[in-house]
């Protein structure tokens, strides 16, 4: 083996080792990005579900409030009728 050939082998080995390290780093970063993307998709899905639950709760609360308003109006009419009846009875 000549000195030039030996230097070439050392340089080639060094380059191959550097390429292997770069490949490993790239694989590691790729896996991190895949993990982050997966977490982001899960978080987005969870937020969407939470949003749907909140909308359903809001509709439920609005319906409950509407029922309470109707009951209140009904009670107010009954109270008014009772007051009118009491006034009528008091005049007799």
Secondary structure, DSSP 8 states (H G I E B T S, - for coil): --HHHHHHHHHHHHHHHHHHHHHHHHHHHHHHHHHHHHHHHHHHHHHHHHHHHHHHHHHHHHHHHHHHHHHHHHHHHHHHHHHHHHHHHHH-
